[in-house]
């Protein structure tokens, strides 16, 4: 599983609607409204690197109200939770 952290600037008057629209997209597992220089953080989880292109520029950045985004791809997960098992289909 490949995880990308997408930091999003949104139209300030539309943050809740933008967040809900992004959260509904396939490949997006979570969206957080945050403080600081950005408005939203989305976690994108896909199986293949090429899927990131479909989800982030292909879907997330096209949501009305998204002004800009900055994507960081995770190299390794340091967590006490087994995220791979949580998202596994048992194959």
LINGI-V151881 format. One record per residue. N is the residue number from 1. SS is DSSP state (alpha for helix, beta for strand, coil for the rest). PSI is psi as a letter, one per 20 degrees, with the letter a starting at -180 (NA if undefined). NEAR is the number of other C-alpha atoms within 10 Angstrom. Layout:
N:SS:PSI:NEAR
N:SS:PSI:NEAR
This chain:
1:coil:p:12
2:beta:p:17
3:beta:p:22
4:beta:p:19
5:beta:o:18
6:beta:o:20
7:beta:p:21
8:beta:p:26
9:beta:p:18
10:beta:r:22
11:coil:o:16
12:alpha:h:12
13:alpha:i:9
14:alpha:j:12
15:alpha:g:17
16:alpha:g:14
17:alpha:h:15
18:alpha:g:21
19:alpha:g:24
20:alpha:g:13
21:alpha:g:16
22:alpha:g:26
23:alpha:h:19
24:coil:i:12
25:coil:q:16
26:coil:p:14
27:coil:i:21
28:beta:p:22
29:beta:h:15
30:beta:q:17
31:beta:p:22
32:beta:p:15
33:beta:p:13
34:coil:r:12
35:coil:r:8
36:coil:b:6
37:coil:i:9
38:coil:r:15
39:coil:h:18
40:beta:q:23
41:beta:p:20
42:beta:p:23
43:beta:p:19
44:beta:p:26
45:beta:p:22
46:beta:r:17
47:coil:h:11
48:coil:q:11
49:alpha:h:14
50:alpha:h:9
51:alpha:h:15
52:alpha:h:21
53:alpha:h:12
54:alpha:g:13
55:alpha:g:20
56:coil:f:22
57:coil:h:12
58:coil:h:12
59:coil:g:17
60:alpha:g:27
61:alpha:i:16
62:alpha:i:14
63:coil:p:17
64:coil:p:14
65:coil:i:18
66:beta:p:21
67:beta:g:13
68:beta:r:14
69:beta:q:18
70:beta:p:12
71:beta:p:16
72:beta:p:11
73:beta:p:15
74:coil:p:10
75:coil:g:9
76:coil:q:8
77:coil:p:12
78:coil:n:7
79:coil:q:7
80:coil:i:6
81:coil:p:9
82:coil:n:10
83:alpha:h:11
84:alpha:g:11
85:alpha:h:9
86:alpha:h:9
87:coil:j:10
88:coil:q:9
89:coil:j:7
90:coil:j:6
91:coil:NA:3
